[in-house]
Amino acid sequence: MALGDKLNDMAGKAKEAAGKATDNDRLKAEGQGDQAQAKVSDTVNDVKDHAAGLKDSFNK
């Protein structure tokens, strides 16, 4: 996971925990959304890396 994605994931976990602690459903959901966004971004970066590797293997 890239540093930016990891930071977004950690911030999302903190928001979710704060939402649970304060019984704030909106903050909890926002934290879960931030975590999901970080996971999607990480997956997209993984796909890009694999695609670049495939491209390189065909160019040899």
Backbone as JSON Lines, residues from 0, in Angstrom:
{"i":0,"aa":"M","n":[0.86,-1.17,0.0],"ca":[0.0,0.0,0.0],"c":[0.9,1.23,0.0]}
{"i":1,"aa":"A","n":[0.62,2.14,-0.9],"ca":[1.39,3.38,-0.99],"c":[1.19,4.22,0.28]}
{"i":2,"aa":"L","n":[2.14,5.08,0.54],"ca":[2.09,5.87,1.77],"c":[0.81,6.69,1.86]}
{"i":3,"aa":"G","n":[0.42,7.35,0.78],"ca":[-0.8,8.15,0.81],"c":[-2.03,7.32,1.08]}
{"i":4,"aa":"D","n":[-2.08,6.14,0.48],"ca":[-3.21,5.23,0.7],"c":[-3.22,4.75,2.15]}
{"i":5,"aa":"K","n":[-2.04,4.46,2.67],"ca":[-1.94,3.99,4.06],"c":[-2.4,5.08,5.02]}
{"i":6,"aa":"L","n":[-2.0,6.32,4.75],"ca":[-2.41,7.44,5.61],"c":[-3.93,7.64,5.56]}
{"i":7,"aa":"N","n":[-4.52,7.54,4.36],"ca":[-5.97,7.67,4.23],"c":[-6.69,6.54,4.96]}
{"i":8,"aa":"D","n":[-6.12,5.34,4.89],"ca":[-6.71,4.2,5.59],"c":[-6.66,4.42,7.1]}
{"i":9,"aa":"M","n":[-5.52,4.87,7.6],"ca":[-5.38,5.12,9.03],"c":[-6.3,6.24,9.5]}
{"i":10,"aa":"A","n":[-6.42,7.29,8.7],"ca":[-7.33,8.39,9.04],"c":[-8.77,7.89,9.06]}
{"i":11,"aa":"G","n":[-9.11,7.03,8.11],"ca":[-10.45,6.46,8.07],"c":[-10.74,5.61,9.29]}
{"i":12,"aa":"K","n":[-9.76,4.83,9.71],"ca":[-9.94,4.01,10.91],"c":[-10.13,4.89,12.15]}
{"i":13,"aa":"A","n":[-9.37,5.99,12.2],"ca":[-9.51,6.9,13.34],"c":[-10.9,7.55,13.34]}
{"i":14,"aa":"K","n":[-11.37,7.96,12.17],"ca":[-12.71,8.56,12.08],"c":[-13.78,7.55,12.49]}
{"i":15,"aa":"E","n":[-13.62,6.33,11.99],"ca":[-14.61,5.3,12.32],"c":[-14.63,5.05,13.83]}
{"i":16,"aa":"A","n":[-13.46,4.96,14.43],"ca":[-13.38,4.73,15.88],"c":[-13.99,5.91,16.65]}
{"i":17,"aa":"A","n":[-13.71,7.12,16.19],"ca":[-14.28,8.3,16.85],"c":[-15.8,8.3,16.71]}
{"i":18,"aa":"G","n":[-16.28,7.9,15.55],"ca":[-17.71,7.83,15.34],"c":[-18.38,6.8,16.23]}
{"i":19,"aa":"K","n":[-17.71,5.66,16.4],"ca":[-18.25,4.62,17.3],"c":[-18.24,5.12,18.74]}
{"i":20,"aa":"A","n":[-17.14,5.78,19.12],"ca":[-17.0,6.23,20.51],"c":[-18.02,7.31,20.88]}
{"i":21,"aa":"T","n":[-18.37,8.14,19.89],"ca":[-19.29,9.25,20.16],"c":[-20.71,8.95,19.68]}
{"i":22,"aa":"D","n":[-20.92,7.73,19.2],"ca":[-22.22,7.32,18.65],"c":[-22.66,8.24,17.52]}
{"i":23,"aa":"N","n":[-21.68,8.61,16.67],"ca":[-21.93,9.5,15.52],"c":[-21.88,8.64,14.26]}
{"i":24,"aa":"D","n":[-23.05,8.28,13.75],"ca":[-23.12,7.39,12.59],"c":[-22.51,8.02,11.34]}
{"i":25,"aa":"R","n":[-22.66,9.34,11.18],"ca":[-22.11,10.01,10.02],"c":[-20.59,9.94,10.0]}
{"i":26,"aa":"L","n":[-19.95,10.19,11.13],"ca":[-18.5,10.14,11.22],"c":[-18.0,8.7,11.02]}
{"i":27,"aa":"K","n":[-18.72,7.77,11.58],"ca":[-18.37,6.35,11.42],"c":[-18.43,5.96,9.94]}
{"i":28,"aa":"A","n":[-19.48,6.35,9.26],"ca":[-19.64,6.03,7.84],"c":[-18.58,6.74,7.0]}
{"i":29,"aa":"E","n":[-18.26,7.97,7.36],"ca":[-17.22,8.72,6.63],"c":[-15.88,8.0,6.75]}
{"i":30,"aa":"G","n":[-15.58,7.51,7.94],"ca":[-14.34,6.76,8.15],"c":[-14.3,5.48,7.33]}
{"i":31,"aa":"Q","n":[-15.42,4.79,7.28],"ca":[-15.49,3.57,6.48],"c":[-15.32,3.89,5.0]}
{"i":32,"aa":"G","n":[-15.88,5.02,4.57],"ca":[-15.72,5.46,3.18],"c":[-14.27,5.79,2.86]}
{"i":33,"aa":"D","n":[-13.6,6.45,3.77],"ca":[-12.18,6.77,3.58],"c":[-11.35,5.5,3.45]}
{"i":34,"aa":"Q","n":[-11.66,4.5,4.26],"ca":[-10.94,3.24,4.18],"c":[-11.2,2.54,2.85]}
{"i":35,"aa":"A","n":[-12.43,2.56,2.4],"ca":[-12.77,1.93,1.12],"c":[-12.07,2.65,-0.03]}
{"i":36,"aa":"Q","n":[-12.01,3.97,0.04],"ca":[-11.34,4.74,-1.0],"c":[-9.85,4.4,-1.04]}
{"i":37,"aa":"A","n":[-9.23,4.26,0.1],"ca":[-7.81,3.9,0.17],"c":[-7.58,2.52,-0.43]}
{"i":38,"aa":"K","n":[-8.49,1.58,-0.15],"ca":[-8.36,0.23,-0.68],"c":[-8.52,0.22,-2.19]}
{"i":39,"aa":"V","n":[-9.46,0.99,-2.72],"ca":[-9.67,1.06,-4.17],"c":[-8.44,1.67,-4.84]}
{"i":40,"aa":"S","n":[-7.93,2.75,-4.26],"ca":[-6.75,3.4,-4.81],"c":[-5.56,2.45,-4.82]}
{"i":41,"aa":"D","n":[-5.4,1.69,-3.76],"ca":[-4.3,0.71,-3.68],"c":[-4.47,-0.36,-4.75]}
{"i":42,"aa":"T","n":[-5.7,-0.82,-4.95],"ca":[-5.96,-1.84,-5.97],"c":[-5.66,-1.31,-7.36]}
{"i":43,"aa":"V","n":[-6.05,-0.07,-7.64],"ca":[-5.78,0.54,-8.94],"c":[-4.26,0.62,-9.17]}
{"i":44,"aa":"N","n":[-3.52,1.01,-8.14],"ca":[-2.07,1.09,-8.28],"c":[-1.47,-0.3,-8.52]}
{"i":45,"aa":"D","n":[-1.99,-1.32,-7.88],"ca":[-1.52,-2.69,-8.11],"c":[-1.77,-3.12,-9.55]}
{"i":46,"aa":"V","n":[-2.94,-2.8,-10.08],"ca":[-3.28,-3.15,-11.46],"c":[-2.34,-2.43,-12.42]}
{"i":47,"aa":"K","n":[-2.07,-1.16,-12.15],"ca":[-1.13,-0.41,-13.0],"c":[0.25,-1.06,-12.99]}
{"i":48,"aa":"D","n":[0.71,-1.46,-11.81],"ca":[2.03,-2.1,-11.7],"c":[2.07,-3.42,-12.48]}
{"i":49,"aa":"H","n":[1.02,-4.22,-12.36],"ca":[0.97,-5.49,-13.08],"c":[0.9,-5.26,-14.58]}
{"i":50,"aa":"A","n":[0.15,-4.27,-15.01],"ca":[0.04,-3.96,-16.44],"c":[1.39,-3.52,-16.98]}
{"i":51,"aa":"A","n":[2.11,-2.72,-16.23],"ca":[3.44,-2.28,-16.66],"c":[4.38,-3.48,-16.77]}
{"i":52,"aa":"G","n":[4.27,-4.41,-15.83],"ca":[5.09,-5.61,-15.89],"c":[4.78,-6.46,-17.1]}
{"i":53,"aa":"L","n":[3.5,-6.59,-17.43],"ca":[3.11,-7.35,-18.63],"c":[3.62,-6.67,-19.88]}
{"i":54,"aa":"K","n":[3.51,-5.37,-19.94],"ca":[3.99,-4.61,-21.09],"c":[5.48,-4.84,-21.28]}
{"i":55,"aa":"D","n":[6.21,-4.78,-20.17],"ca":[7.66,-4.98,-20.23],"c":[8.01,-6.39,-20.71]}
{"i":56,"aa":"S","n":[7.23,-7.38,-20.28],"ca":[7.52,-8.76,-20.69],"c":[7.26,-8.97,-22.18]}
{"i":57,"aa":"F","n":[6.33,-8.24,-22.77],"ca":[6.07,-8.36,-24.19],"c":[7.09,-7.6,-25.03]}
{"i":58,"aa":"N","n":[7.7,-6.6,-24.45],"ca":[8.67,-5.79,-25.18],"c":[10.06,-6.41,-25.23]}
{"i":59,"aa":"K","n":[10.25,-7.53,-24.54],"ca":[11.58,-8.18,-24.54],"c":[11.77,-9.06,-25.72]}
